Amino acid sequence: MTTKRDYYEILGVKKSSSLDEIRKSYRELALRYHPDRVPHEQKKEAEEKFKEISEAYAVLSDSQKRALYDQYGHSGIDQRYAQEDIFKNADFNSVFQGMGDYGLGGGIFDEIFSDLGFDFGGRSGRSRQAGRQRRGRDLEISVSLSLEEAFRGTEMTISVPRYETCSMCSGSGAKPGSKKITCPQCKGAGRSVASNGFFQMVQTCHRCGGEGMIIQTPCPECNGQGREKVTRKIKVKIPQGVDNGSSLRVRGEGEAGTAGRGDLYVIVEVRPNPLYHRDGNDILTEINISLSKAVLGSEVDVPTLSGHVRMKIPAGTQPGKVFRLKSKGMPDVHGAEPGDELVRVNVDIPSRLNSEQRRLIEEFARASGEQAGMESFSEKIKKKFR
């Protein structure tokens, strides 16, 4: 799944922009991406872009939705509003007054906005039909993992708040035993037509929401909405090797719709680890060894995500040397070869020497051909690594 873009970025406005600035930007973008104004081969892309900018405008033009988005981002909007709720009460009328000057309205324009609850132009004669089949809304939720959990893979039980079909009225919105009646405002058409000079604006009936029918006696459980908010416990398997920002799709665990359930997208956040730094499937760590082990060589214990291993330190190892432990990194989520662990070696230089240690270092210096009056071997090392 592609992560949703920022609404302000979509409209090309700043977070501090006024409502008038947001309206102006939306109007310009709507004209640019209107499907009737682009070549035929670009119509599909233009439709998607048009829907994207319309959703951004529907949120940012509503003070309540905008405040919620500014505080919580997309998660605040998605967890509180269904798709149709996002567009409810959106002030498209003031933005599109005069659109007839550009030869717009009708055709594909009507088709796009019939999905949002609005029709402009009226030439196509389309309106939302009662009982229109809709797939449920997709949901998105974030989970936090440790690096160790990402390495091993795990199974998590997460709480997912979502709308489901009302158990009392089975989604009709009417109290069991009662029936819907024809909407007296639109006479069952599901829309109203307003004339504005040389063009007509067709808008979904606000009384019945485009259904053409209204509920006389609402269901007491869902208050006529036909759905209820519940929180479900869902088990999710996290595969080995997932990285920060990975998106996992759980089919059929989104919200319910008349044409089936949407999907649930689980966004993985892998917490930073104080011991390891991840770079793709490789992991980097550091160890400290003594001066004698660096000079003489040795074997040391190195921590890995699968347990400690013995690593050989060759004689004469220099500070900062990086060793590679093959296949000790992260598993590949697609089943390819795992990454490696890269181990950087730091050499501990003693800050204090006892008399015996000093004597031995000085002997080493003389054996190395250092002359009197020159810096001692230990002083050179100290200076080098300060």
KOLMI-436358 format. One record per residue (C-alpha): x, y, z; residue number from 1. Coordinates in nm, 3 decimals. Layout:
# KOLMI-436358
SITE/xx/yy/zz/n
SITE/X/Y/Z/NUM $
...
END
This chain:
# KOLMI-436358
SITE/xx/yy/zz/n
SITE/0.000/0.000/0.000/1 $
SITE/0.116/0.353/-0.081/2 $
SITE/0.108/0.582/0.217/3 $
SITE/-0.140/0.870/0.183/4 $
SITE/0.012/1.202/0.084/5 $
SITE/-0.018/1.505/0.307/6 $
SITE/-0.335/1.701/0.231/7 $
SITE/-0.153/2.036/0.236/8 $
SITE/0.106/1.898/-0.004/9 $
SITE/-0.167/1.768/-0.237/10 $
SITE/-0.324/2.116/-0.262/11 $
SITE/0.013/2.293/-0.269/12 $
SITE/-0.067/2.515/0.028/13 $
SITE/0.095/2.582/0.363/14 $
SITE/-0.039/2.462/0.696/15 $
SITE/-0.104/2.825/0.787/16 $
SITE/-0.302/2.896/0.469/17 $
SITE/-0.643/3.061/0.498/18 $
SITE/-0.966/2.900/0.379/19 $
SITE/-0.975/3.139/0.080/20 $
SITE/-0.623/3.029/-0.020/21 $
SITE/-0.724/2.664/0.007/22 $
SITE/-1.036/2.725/-0.204/23 $
SITE/-0.835/2.908/-0.470/24 $
SITE/-0.574/2.632/-0.492/25 $
SITE/-0.840/2.360/-0.511/26 $
SITE/-1.028/2.543/-0.788/27 $
SITE/-0.708/2.577/-0.995/28 $
SITE/-0.618/2.211/-0.949/29 $
SITE/-0.974/2.099/-1.027/30 $
SITE/-0.957/2.285/-1.356/31 $
SITE/-0.616/2.137/-1.437/32 $
SITE/-0.711/1.776/-1.362/33 $
SITE/-1.070/1.777/-1.485/34 $
SITE/-1.097/1.454/-1.692/35 $
SITE/-1.281/1.636/-1.971/36 $
SITE/-0.982/1.869/-2.019/37 $
SITE/-0.708/1.607/-2.062/38 $
SITE/-0.623/1.367/-2.347/39 $
SITE/-0.816/1.042/-2.347/40 $
SITE/-0.515/0.834/-2.241/41 $
SITE/-0.474/1.052/-1.930/42 $
SITE/-0.837/1.040/-1.814/43 $
SITE/-0.792/0.757/-1.564/44 $
SITE/-0.495/0.928/-1.400/45 $
SITE/-0.681/1.258/-1.397/46 $
SITE/-0.984/1.099/-1.227/47 $
SITE/-0.765/0.962/-0.948/48 $
SITE/-0.592/1.297/-0.907/49 $
SITE/-0.928/1.474/-0.903/50 $
SITE/-1.056/1.248/-0.627/51 $
SITE/-0.735/1.300/-0.429/52 $
SITE/-0.749/1.679/-0.438/53 $
SITE/-1.124/1.672/-0.363/54 $
SITE/-1.068/1.462/-0.051/55 $
SITE/-0.791/1.698/0.062/56 $
SITE/-1.022/1.997/0.011/57 $
SITE/-1.315/1.828/0.188/58 $
SITE/-1.099/1.787/0.500/59 $
SITE/-0.908/2.118/0.496/60 $
SITE/-1.219/2.328/0.421/61 $
SITE/-1.394/2.191/0.730/62 $
SITE/-1.258/2.354/1.047/63 $
SITE/-1.336/2.052/1.267/64 $
SITE/-1.183/1.798/1.031/65 $
SITE/-0.885/2.023/0.965/66 $
SITE/-0.810/2.060/1.337/67 $
SITE/-0.829/1.683/1.380/68 $
SITE/-0.599/1.630/1.082/69 $
SITE/-0.348/1.889/1.205/70 $
SITE/-0.324/1.708/1.539/71 $
SITE/-0.333/1.341/1.439/72 $
SITE/-0.273/1.329/1.063/73 $
SITE/-0.452/1.074/0.842/74 $
SITE/-0.506/0.834/1.133/75 $
SITE/-0.724/1.094/1.307/76 $
SITE/-0.944/1.133/0.999/77 $
SITE/-0.956/0.765/0.897/78 $
SITE/-1.046/0.637/1.243/79 $
SITE/-1.325/0.891/1.292/80 $
SITE/-1.479/0.938/0.948/81 $
SITE/-1.597/0.695/0.683/82 $
SITE/-1.529/0.798/0.323/83 $
SITE/-1.876/0.943/0.277/84 $
SITE/-1.843/1.132/0.607/85 $
SITE/-1.529/1.306/0.483/86 $
SITE/-1.727/1.470/0.201/87 $
SITE/-2.035/1.540/0.407/88 $
SITE/-2.106/1.916/0.429/89 $
SITE/-1.801/1.998/0.215/90 $
SITE/-1.858/2.340/0.057/91 $
SITE/-1.803/2.253/-0.309/92 $
SITE/-2.079/2.490/-0.423/93 $
SITE/-1.889/2.811/-0.355/94 $
SITE/-1.577/2.673/-0.520/95 $
SITE/-1.749/2.564/-0.841/96 $
SITE/-1.978/2.860/-0.898/97 $
SITE/-1.915/2.973/-1.251/98 $
SITE/-1.754/2.650/-1.365/99 $
SITE/-1.974/2.670/-1.671/100 $
SITE/-1.746/2.952/-1.791/101 $
SITE/-1.489/2.683/-1.856/102 $
SITE/-1.727/2.447/-2.031/103 $
SITE/-1.723/2.207/-1.739/104 $
SITE/-1.991/2.000/-1.576/105 $
SITE/-2.159/1.677/-1.674/106 $
SITE/-2.000/1.373/-1.834/107 $
SITE/-1.714/1.219/-1.644/108 $
SITE/-1.728/1.513/-1.402/109 $
SITE/-2.070/1.392/-1.285/110 $
SITE/-1.949/1.035/-1.255/111 $
SITE/-1.657/1.130/-1.035/112 $
SITE/-1.864/1.338/-0.798/113 $
SITE/-2.149/1.088/-0.781/114 $
SITE/-1.907/0.882/-0.571/115 $
SITE/-1.850/1.180/-0.342/116 $
SITE/-2.217/1.270/-0.305/117 $
SITE/-2.220/1.564/-0.552/118 $
SITE/-2.307/1.600/-0.921/119 $
SITE/-2.228/1.915/-1.125/120 $
SITE/-2.370/2.008/-1.464/121 $
SITE/-2.663/1.771/-1.475/122 $
SITE/-2.616/1.682/-1.840/123 $
SITE/-2.548/1.316/-1.779/124 $
SITE/-2.860/1.259/-1.572/125 $
SITE/-2.666/1.034/-1.332/126 $
SITE/-2.753/1.018/-0.964/127 $
SITE/-2.673/0.788/-0.680/128 $
SITE/-2.900/0.489/-0.686/129 $
SITE/-3.074/0.352/-0.381/130 $
SITE/-2.894/0.057/-0.239/131 $
SITE/-2.580/0.120/-0.447/132 $
SITE/-2.323/-0.153/-0.386/133 $
SITE/-2.008/-0.029/-0.216/134 $
SITE/-1.702/-0.209/-0.089/135 $
SITE/-1.612/-0.129/0.270/136 $
SITE/-1.346/0.128/0.350/137 $
SITE/-0.983/0.020/0.389/138 $
SITE/-0.830/0.088/0.730/139 $
SITE/-0.474/0.165/0.834/140 $
SITE/-0.318/0.110/1.175/141 $
SITE/0.041/0.128/1.306/142 $
SITE/0.219/-0.124/1.526/143 $
SITE/0.552/-0.089/1.705/144 $
SITE/0.815/-0.364/1.707/145 $
SITE/1.159/-0.412/1.857/146 $
SITE/1.445/-0.498/1.621/147 $
SITE/1.453/-0.845/1.777/148 $
SITE/1.084/-0.900/1.696/149 $
SITE/1.143/-0.782/1.339/150 $
SITE/1.433/-1.030/1.317/151 $
SITE/1.237/-1.330/1.445/152 $
SITE/0.895/-1.242/1.310/153 $
SITE/0.604/-1.249/1.549/154 $
SITE/0.227/-1.269/1.582/155 $
SITE/0.044/-0.976/1.736/156 $
SITE/-0.312/-0.919/1.851/157 $
SITE/-0.416/-0.565/1.768/158 $
SITE/-0.728/-0.368/1.848/159 $
SITE/-0.898/-0.230/1.538/160 $
SITE/-1.182/0.023/1.575/161 $
SITE/-1.411/0.001/1.274/162 $
SITE/-1.768/0.032/1.154/163 $
SITE/-1.963/-0.288/1.102/164 $
SITE/-2.313/-0.362/0.982/165 $
SITE/-2.561/-0.300/1.261/166 $
SITE/-2.652/-0.630/1.424/167 $
SITE/-3.007/-0.517/1.506/168 $
SITE/-3.128/-0.379/1.173/169 $
SITE/-2.885/-0.572/0.946/170 $
SITE/-2.773/-0.246/0.791/171 $
SITE/-3.109/-0.106/0.684/172 $
SITE/-3.104/0.170/0.946/173 $
SITE/-3.473/0.115/1.017/174 $
SITE/-3.613/-0.027/1.336/175 $
SITE/-3.694/-0.396/1.290/176 $
SITE/-4.056/-0.426/1.176/177 $
SITE/-4.064/-0.076/1.018/178 $
SITE/-4.005/0.026/0.657/179 $
SITE/-3.847/0.310/0.462/180 $
SITE/-4.066/0.555/0.272/181 $
SITE/-4.011/0.764/-0.043/182 $
SITE/-3.823/1.085/0.034/183 $
SITE/-4.077/1.371/0.023/184 $
SITE/-3.810/1.626/-0.074/185 $
SITE/-3.671/1.463/-0.391/186 $
SITE/-3.971/1.235/-0.457/187 $
SITE/-3.744/0.936/-0.473/188 $
SITE/-3.500/1.082/-0.728/189 $
SITE/-3.215/1.101/-0.480/190 $
SITE/-3.102/1.443/-0.602/191 $
SITE/-3.204/1.803/-0.641/192 $
SITE/-3.136/2.041/-0.932/193 $
SITE/-3.045/2.407/-0.888/194 $
SITE/-3.015/2.646/-1.183/195 $
SITE/-2.743/2.911/-1.185/196 $
SITE/-2.788/3.101/-1.509/197 $
SITE/-2.642/2.911/-1.802/198 $
SITE/-2.570/2.584/-1.622/199 $
SITE/-2.737/2.352/-1.377/200 $
SITE/-2.592/2.202/-1.066/201 $
SITE/-2.721/1.862/-0.965/202 $
SITE/-2.666/1.782/-0.601/203 $
SITE/-2.739/1.478/-0.392/204 $
SITE/-3.054/1.522/-0.186/205 $
SITE/-2.955/1.622/0.167/206 $
SITE/-3.273/1.474/0.314/207 $
SITE/-3.218/1.117/0.199/208 $
SITE/-2.847/1.124/0.112/209 $
SITE/-2.919/1.014/-0.244/210 $
SITE/-3.106/0.700/-0.141/211 $
SITE/-3.446/0.826/-0.257/212 $
SITE/-3.589/0.671/0.062/213 $
SITE/-3.592/0.788/0.421/214 $
SITE/-3.629/0.609/0.751/215 $
SITE/-3.937/0.692/0.955/216 $
SITE/-3.844/0.492/1.263/217 $
SITE/-3.465/0.471/1.307/218 $
SITE/-3.303/0.162/1.454/219 $
SITE/-3.242/0.230/1.825/220 $
SITE/-2.906/0.051/1.812/221 $
SITE/-2.740/0.251/1.532/222 $
SITE/-2.971/0.555/1.527/223 $
SITE/-3.054/0.496/1.161/224 $
SITE/-2.695/0.478/1.038/225 $
SITE/-2.712/0.109/0.951/226 $
SITE/-2.375/0.049/1.113/227 $
SITE/-2.216/0.056/1.453/228 $
SITE/-1.865/0.132/1.579/229 $
SITE/-1.695/-0.168/1.734/230 $
SITE/-1.341/-0.262/1.829/231 $
SITE/-1.220/-0.602/1.712/232 $
SITE/-0.918/-0.801/1.825/233 $
SITE/-0.734/-0.921/1.516/234 $
SITE/-0.429/-1.146/1.501/235 $
SITE/-0.162/-1.032/1.258/236 $
SITE/0.144/-1.230/1.156/237 $
SITE/0.455/-1.016/1.120/238 $
SITE/0.705/-1.187/0.886/239 $
SITE/1.078/-1.203/0.955/240 $
SITE/1.282/-0.913/0.824/241 $
SITE/1.017/-0.640/0.814/242 $
SITE/1.164/-0.292/0.808/243 $
SITE/1.047/0.039/0.944/244 $
SITE/0.758/0.165/0.728/245 $
SITE/0.668/-0.179/0.590/246 $
SITE/0.298/-0.217/0.507/247 $
SITE/0.121/-0.549/0.562/248 $
SITE/-0.217/-0.612/0.399/249 $
SITE/-0.476/-0.815/0.590/250 $
SITE/-0.756/-0.893/0.349/251 $
SITE/-1.116/-0.852/0.457/252 $
SITE/-1.044/-0.690/0.794/253 $
SITE/-1.144/-0.336/0.698/254 $
SITE/-1.490/-0.190/0.736/255 $
SITE/-1.803/-0.364/0.613/256 $
SITE/-1.979/-0.254/0.296/257 $
SITE/-2.268/-0.379/0.087/258 $
SITE/-2.019/-0.517/-0.168/259 $
SITE/-1.785/-0.674/0.087/260 $
SITE/-1.528/-0.573/0.342/261 $
SITE/-1.232/-0.349/0.282/262 $
SITE/-0.878/-0.445/0.382/263 $
SITE/-0.666/-0.361/0.683/264 $
SITE/-0.317/-0.221/0.628/265 $
SITE/-0.073/-0.263/0.915/266 $
SITE/0.214/-0.012/0.908/267 $
SITE/0.521/-0.139/1.094/268 $
SITE/0.736/0.091/1.307/269 $
SITE/1.064/-0.071/1.418/270 $
SITE/1.201/0.098/1.728/271 $
SITE/1.568/0.208/1.735/272 $
SITE/1.807/-0.038/1.903/273 $
SITE/2.094/0.095/2.119/274 $
SITE/2.327/-0.187/2.013/275 $
SITE/2.256/-0.217/1.641/276 $
SITE/2.205/0.016/1.347/277 $
SITE/2.016/-0.127/1.050/278 $
SITE/2.115/-0.055/0.692/279 $
SITE/1.882/-0.246/0.462/280 $
SITE/1.926/-0.609/0.565/281 $
SITE/2.273/-0.547/0.712/282 $
SITE/2.318/-0.451/1.074/283 $
SITE/2.612/-0.261/1.220/284 $
SITE/2.751/-0.287/1.571/285 $
SITE/3.069/-0.194/1.759/286 $
SITE/3.287/-0.381/2.009/287 $
SITE/3.579/-0.272/2.226/288 $
SITE/3.898/-0.479/2.256/289 $
SITE/4.211/-0.427/2.457/290 $
SITE/4.538/-0.299/2.315/291 $
SITE/4.705/-0.635/2.369/292 $
SITE/4.434/-0.822/2.178/293 $
SITE/4.462/-0.578/1.889/294 $
SITE/4.841/-0.618/1.879/295 $
SITE/4.871/-0.991/1.946/296 $
SITE/4.540/-1.115/1.803/297 $
SITE/4.269/-1.306/1.984/298 $
SITE/3.911/-1.434/1.969/299 $
SITE/3.622/-1.234/2.114/300 $
SITE/3.251/-1.286/2.179/301 $
SITE/3.033/-1.076/1.948/302 $
SITE/2.658/-1.030/2.008/303 $
SITE/2.428/-1.101/1.713/304 $
SITE/2.050/-1.107/1.687/305 $
SITE/2.064/-1.486/1.692/306 $
SITE/2.305/-1.513/1.989/307 $
SITE/2.675/-1.464/2.063/308 $
SITE/2.940/-1.592/1.821/309 $
SITE/3.321/-1.616/1.844/310 $
SITE/3.505/-1.386/1.605/311 $
SITE/3.878/-1.397/1.530/312 $
SITE/4.079/-1.079/1.579/313 $
SITE/4.396/-1.101/1.369/314 $
SITE/4.725/-0.974/1.514/315 $
SITE/4.784/-0.609/1.427/316 $
SITE/4.416/-0.517/1.399/317 $
SITE/4.383/-0.141/1.361/318 $
SITE/4.123/0.072/1.545/319 $
SITE/3.812/0.121/1.330/320 $
SITE/3.861/-0.203/1.138/321 $
SITE/3.527/-0.348/1.022/322 $
SITE/3.472/-0.723/1.012/323 $
SITE/3.185/-0.895/0.833/324 $
SITE/2.987/-1.182/0.986/325 $
SITE/2.820/-1.346/0.687/326 $
SITE/2.442/-1.399/0.704/327 $
SITE/2.418/-1.269/1.062/328 $
SITE/2.207/-0.970/0.963/329 $
SITE/1.833/-0.942/0.904/330 $
SITE/1.636/-1.205/0.712/331 $
SITE/1.506/-1.092/0.377/332 $
SITE/1.129/-1.047/0.386/333 $
SITE/1.104/-1.180/0.029/334 $
SITE/1.307/-1.494/0.103/335 $
SITE/1.639/-1.389/-0.049/336 $
SITE/1.974/-1.426/0.129/337 $
SITE/1.987/-1.264/0.474/338 $
SITE/2.205/-0.962/0.536/339 $
SITE/2.537/-0.955/0.719/340 $
SITE/2.649/-0.816/1.053/341 $
SITE/2.925/-0.556/1.026/342 $
SITE/3.140/-0.529/1.338/343 $
SITE/3.352/-0.219/1.393/344 $
SITE/3.644/-0.271/1.634/345 $
SITE/3.742/0.001/1.883/346 $
SITE/4.075/-0.038/2.063/347 $
SITE/4.082/0.061/2.429/348 $
SITE/4.398/0.263/2.503/349 $
SITE/4.478/0.255/2.878/350 $
SITE/4.460/0.597/3.037/351 $
SITE/4.678/0.489/3.333/352 $
SITE/4.971/0.251/3.352/353 $
SITE/5.122/0.094/3.661/354 $
SITE/5.498/0.079/3.689/355 $
SITE/5.528/-0.268/3.542/356 $
SITE/5.307/-0.187/3.246/357 $
SITE/5.503/0.133/3.184/358 $
SITE/5.833/-0.052/3.198/359 $
SITE/5.715/-0.309/2.944/360 $
SITE/5.583/-0.040/2.708/361 $
SITE/5.911/0.147/2.729/362 $
SITE/6.102/-0.172/2.653/363 $
SITE/5.876/-0.223/2.354/364 $
SITE/5.949/0.131/2.242/365 $
SITE/6.326/0.078/2.266/366 $
SITE/6.294/-0.253/2.081/367 $
SITE/6.101/-0.068/1.813/368 $
SITE/6.397/0.168/1.762/369 $
SITE/6.248/0.475/1.926/370 $
SITE/6.525/0.717/2.032/371 $
SITE/6.556/0.898/2.361/372 $
SITE/6.383/1.232/2.370/373 $
SITE/6.115/1.122/2.125/374 $
SITE/5.758/1.070/2.230/375 $
SITE/5.705/0.738/2.400/376 $
SITE/5.507/0.467/2.230/377 $
SITE/5.223/0.501/2.480/378 $
SITE/5.209/0.878/2.437/379 $
SITE/5.187/0.840/2.060/380 $
SITE/4.896/0.601/2.096/381 $
SITE/4.721/0.827/2.346/382 $
SITE/4.760/1.128/2.117/383 $
SITE/4.640/0.935/1.814/384 $
SITE/4.313/0.832/1.973/385 $
SITE/4.227/1.142/2.174/386 $
END
